[in-house]
Structure formats: C-alpha cells, structure tokens
Amino acid sequence: MFWSHMGFFHQAVATGLSDDAGAAWRADNLPFILQPGMAGLRCLVLGAGGFLGQALAAALQEGGADVQGYGRIAVPSGPSKLAWVPAAFEDATALASALRGQDVVFHLLGSSLPHSSNRDPAGDVSRTVVPTLHLLDLCRAARVRRVVFASSGGTVYGIPSQVPTPEDAPTAPISAYGINKLMIERYLHLYEHLHGLEHQVLRIGNPYGPGQSPFRPQGIIAAMMHAALLGQALAIWGTGEVTRDFIHVDDVSQAFIAAALYDGPHRIMNVGSGQGRSLNAVARDVAAAAGRPGLAMVHTSARAADVPVSVLNTELIREETGWQPRVDWANGLAGTAAWMQAACEVTAPKQASLAPRTDGNIGLLLT
C-alpha cells in the first residue's frame, strides 16, 4: 500500500493566514503534531479557501506536502505560495485538470447547512452528492490514490442512542444535510469496492478556532466571540441546553493528515474532543475569553434540524492513528479571541457595520 503508518513528532504550526498577529499567536502558543510522511505527497484541497481548508492547507505545507487549493474564490487569503485553481465544484474541465498527478484529494466542499437543507432536499442532492459522484469518476481517471472526505459527526447519527457516539452507532439523520453526507460516505465505499479508489471518512464534530468568520451562518463560537468583543448580548437557540462536541481547527487538520497516511482497515472515524458543552456553558466561556464576563444572553427559537446532544466517541482514531486533541478548551478560546481581535478592528461596542480591510490583512473592519 502507498501509505505507511508514521510516527508523530512535535512542531509548532502557524496558521498560514496573512494576519501577522493571529499567526504569531498560534505559532507561539499551540504545539501540534505533524506527520513527516506527508513530505513530497501531492495533495489537492477542495474548499481550501474555507475555514477548515485554509488550516488544512497550511498544515500540509508545514508537513512538506505539495499542496494545491481549489475553490470559487479568485484570491484565497490562506497559506502563502499556495497554488490555486479558482473554479466551481461543478466545473468538470477545471477539476479534471487540477486532479492530474495528485496523490491525495481532501474533499471539504459543500454549499448547504443542516438547518437550511430541509427546505430544498432535491437541490441539496444536486449541489453536493451529484458533483461528488462526478469528482469520484474524475479521480478514477486521474489515478488519484485516496480521497479523504469531511463528513459530519454532528448530523449523520441523528438523535443518538448512545453518548458519546461511536462510529458503529445507528445513523438516522434529521436533516437532508446529514443524509447527503451519508450518501457520499456510501458512494466512497462503493468506489473503493468497484474501482480500488481508497477513501477515508472523518465524521467531524463542531470545529472552531482562528480563521472562522463570525459573519457566516455556521460557526456558533465565532459568532459569539464577535458579539462578545463588541459587548453585545449573545444569541442562543432554544433553551441553550443543546450540547455539542467542539474541536479546535488545528486538531481537525492533524486528523486529516492522520487519515491521509492511515493504512489500517477502518474507513470511518469520528473527530472530536469527546466532551459535550451546552450552548449556555459555551456562551459563558466565550464571554470570559473575550474579557467580558457576565454578558447578557438572548434566547431565540430552537431549530428543527438541531439534535439535542452530539458528543463523539473518538477512541477509534486515537487507537488506530495515535491522533488526539492537543488544544485544550481555554487555550482554544483564548487563541480565537486573540485572532479575532487582530484580524478585525472593533471600534463601536454597541453597533457595528462591515467594511473591507485596507491594510492587507485578513478579516474585516468593524466600524
């Protein structure tokens, strides 16, 4: 087999973001493990302009991989010297060209969200599952060795019968988003069975950390941190007792690398902290990390697509690859606050509007 299980070594990882202060904080404060077996591997990151994609591309480059990014945006603000293909997922010509000569493809692309997918299930299939099938056919033609897919540990199990939830638990999603993630998992299995296209699936919990935009509809910690830094009340869905498994983005990146190099029999692995935190508790911790303890909380309507509890059992990936979360909760929140303060400029504690930065750094000005 092309991959062999590699030992770990410690090395500091900078974010690769253009914001000097945010990158410096992470380089100084967060020790991570990189796997030297990535050196020289040709890797294509689909969705490298997104939150997870930027962090993964940076980690891959730090490990010596030859990395190319792919996504809609014309100029990504992620790792320096990253070769980039500015194209849509549906652009078969551009995708086929990008796949040539690649060893590993990291599939992080997706345009839907759990709470919005139920409004248009057919459209969600056409935008996520169908393009992925075209991707797998193109991977076969390009002789790609392995596809590593970002699935969703928070949605594929539905309302779990066991907490923490292991990989062999029943899957009964309550959102079209989760169903489509499962469909892609099944097709990956089929393509390995029929065509020998290797795959690994990571069922990821709720990632957070530096680089996550507070202005998008996914990422509760980023949204709360932004509000807290502005001194605004923190919005919480329902009673706030919804419980999630939060995992730092750099730990997720290292899980992707471990999956790319793994040579064992398991194709699906959970990636999370293994600890559950209610939104009420998260809000209190975020406010404290932002230096504004005691901020008010505003409860909004609960969302039908949200499972009440999602906590992942991560024993399998720990035992099989040696991966484990390295960023503790307090340090992770502190780093997120530091990055957001450096990447954005808060000038009005009660009201804010967005304006693009003009200083060349990542982020937005809040004016």
N, C-alpha and C positions, 0 to 999 in steps of 0.2 A: 504494500500500500504506500501511496505517495507520502502520507503524513506519518510521523512517529511521535509518540508522547515525549514531550520535552520537559526538563526541569525548570523551575522558576528561578529568577534572580531579581533582586530589588533594584529599582531605579526610579528616580523622580520623573514625573511626566508633566510637562507643561500642556496647557490646553491647545496651543496652536492658534488661538484666537489672536486677532490683531490688537486687542486691547492689552497694553503692556502690564497694567496693574493687575488685571484679572489673571493673566498668565503667570505673572511673577508670584502671586499668592499661591497658586496651585503648585508651582514648581517648588516653592519653599516649604509648603505645609503638608502635601499629600504624597506619601511614599506608596508606590504601586509596584506590582509585579508585571514584568513583560516576559514574553517567551521568545528566546533568541531564534527559535525555529522559524519565525516569520521572515528572517533576513533573506532577501532575494526573491521572495514569492511575489508574483504579480496579482494584485488584488483590485477588483472593481467594487466601489461602494455606491450602490444605487440609493440615492437620497443623501448624498454626502453634504448637501447644503443645510440639512436639518439639524436639530438639536443632537440626536444620537449620532448622526452621520458625521458631523464635524469632530466630535470627540473620538469616534472610532478611527476616522482618517488620521487624526493626529497621533493616536496610539500606534497605529500600523506603521506610520512613517518613523516614529520613535523606535520601533522594533526592527527597522531596516527593510520593511516591505516596499515594493514598487507599487505605489497607490495611484489610482485614477478615480476621480469623482464623476458622478453623473446626476443630473437633475435639471429642473426647469430654469432655475435662476441663472443669469448670464455671468455674474461675477460673484463667486462664493466668498464669504468673509471668514473662512476657516483656516486650515493649515497653510503655511506658506509653501510655495513651489509645488502645489498640488495640481497635477494635470486634470483638466476639467472638460467635460462634454456637456454643453448647455442644450439639453433636449428633453422632450416629454417622454414619459414611460411608453407611450403608445407609438413613438417614432421607431419603427422596426429597422429602418436603414441605419439610423444613428446608433441604436442599441447593438445591432449586429457588428458594426464597426468597433464599438467600444469593447465588445466581448472577445475580440480576436486576441489570442495569446494569453488570456487571463487564466490563472490557476484557481483562484477563489473569487466567488461573487457573493457579496453581502447584500441581501435584499431587505432594505429598510423603507422602501417606498410604500406609500398609502395615502389616500386622499380623504378618507372618511373618519368619523369619530363614533364611538359607541352610542351616544345619545342622539345623533343625527341619522345614523344608518337605518334605523327602523322606519324613517319617513319615506325611504326610497330603496327598498331591498334590491330590486332588479337593477337599478342604477349602480348600487354599490358593487354588485357582482360584475357588472360591465366595466367598472373603473378599477377594480382590484384583482379579481380572480382571473378574468379573461386575459388581461395584459400579462399576468404572471404565467399563464399557460404558454403564451407566445414567447415569453422570456425563456422558459424551460426548453422549448424547441430550439431557440437560438443558441442556448447553452450547449445543447447536444451537438449542433452543427459546428460550434466553435471549439468543441472538445474541452470545455470547462471541466475541471476536476470535481469541484464541490460548490454547492450553494448553501449559504448559511442564512436562515430566514428569521426575521424578528417577528415572532408571534406574540400573543397577549395572554400572560398569566392571569390578568385581572378579568378577562371576559370569557375565555374558552370553557372554563369549568362551570359557568353559570353560578347559581346559588349552591355553594359547595356542601357536600355531605360530610366532609372531613376537613378540619382546620388544625394545623397547616395542611394545605392540599398537596398531595404528591402527584407525580406525572400520570400514574395509572388510575387516578380518580375518574369517575364518570364525567363526561363532557356534555353539558346541556346549556349552551349559551342563551341569554335572554336578550341579545342584541344581534342584528344582522352582521355587525362588525365582527363579533366573536365567531359566528357561523362561517363567515368568509375566511377568517384566519384558519379555522379548522379545515375548510375545504382546501386551502393552499397546502396545509400540512399533509393532507391525504394525497394530493397530487404529487408532492415531492416524494412521498413514499412510492407511489406508482412509477414515477420516472426512474427512481433508483432500481426498482424491481424489473422494469421492462428494458431500461437503457443503460443502467450502470452509472447514472449521474448521482454522485454522492451528495448527501444533504445532512444538515444538522438544523434542528429547530430549537430556538430559545424562547421559552414562554416567560416573558419579562414582566415583572411587577410594575410599579409606578416609578419611573425614573425621574430624577430631579438633579439640580446642580447648576454650576456656572454654564452660561450659554443658552439657557432655556428662556425664551421670550415670555414676558408677562402679558403680552398683547394678543396671544393666540388662545383659542378655546380649549386647549388641552395643556395641563400643567398647573395643578392647583397650588403647589408650593411657590412657583414663580409668580403667580397672580397674587397670592397672599403677601409674599415678600415685597412686591412692588407697592401694594397698598399700605403695608406696614411702614415702609420707608417714607411714604407720603403722609403718614399719620392718619390714614383713613381707616374706617371700620372694615373688618374682614368678613367677606361674604362666605357663607357656609350653606350647603344644600341640606334641606331637611332638618332633622334634629341635631346633626353633627356627629352622630354616633356611627355613621358609615365608617368602616375600618379598612385601611389599605396597607399594602406592603411597599414601603418606599425604599428605593435603591439608588445609590449615587451613580451618576452617569459614567464616571471613570471605572467603577466596578463593572458596569454593564459592558464597557469597551473591552475590559480584560476577559469577560466571559465570552465575547465574540471571538477573541483571539484564541482562547482555550478551545472553543468549538471548532475553529478552523483547523487546529492541529490534532484534535482528538482522533484516536484510532480504535476506540472501543465499539461495542455492539449497540449502544443506546443512541437513538436518533432524536429524542425529545428530552429536553432538560429545562427545569424551572430556574429562573434567575431572580432572586430577591434577597431581602435581608432576613427573611424568616420571622420577622417581628411585625405585629399589627399595631397601627396607630389610628385612633379615631380622628376625624377632622377637627373636632373640638380641641384635642390634645395638640394636633399639628399647629392649629392657629395660635395657641398659647406659646408654643416653642418658637414659631416663626416670629411672633411679636417680640419675644425676648431676644432672639438673634439679631433683630433689626434695631435693638436698643429702645424699643417702645413697649415694654410690658404693660399689660392691663388695657390694651386697645379693645374697643367695643367689637362685638361680633353681631352680624346681621344674618338671620336665618332666612333662606329663600326656599322655594318649593323643591321637594325631592324630585329626582329624575327617575323615570320608569326603567331606564336601561342600567341603572346602578345596582349591582349586587350589594347586599348589606355588609358582607365581610369577604375580603380577599387577602389571604396570607398564604405564602407559598412555602412548601417543604423543599429545601434546597440540598438535601442530603446527597442526592444522586450526583449532581455536578461537582459537589465538593469531593466525594469519594472517587469519582471517575477521572477528574482532571486536576484536582488539587486547588481549583479556584475557590476563593471565599471572599466575602465582602471585606474590604480593608478600610473603608471610610466610615467612622462612627457618625452617629446622628448629629451630635453637637458640632463637630468639625465640619460636617457636610453643610449644615445650615449656615455656619459662620462663613464658609467659603462662598456660598451662594449670595449672602448679603454683601460680602466684600466685592465680589464680581459685579453685582448689580449696581452698587454704589459707584464703581469705577467705570462701568460701561454706560451708565445713564447718569444724567445730572438732575438732581431733584431741587427745584427752585421754588416750588409752591407747595406747602404742606397740605393744603385743603383741595385745591383744584389743579388739574394738570391737563395739558394738551400735548400731542406728539409733534415733534419736528425732527427731521433727519439731522444726524450729527454732521458737522463740517470739519471736524478735526482729524478725520481719517480713521477713527477708532470704531469698533463695532458698537452697536446699540443705537439708542435714540435719546434725544434730548427731551426732557420733560419740562415744559415752560409754562 
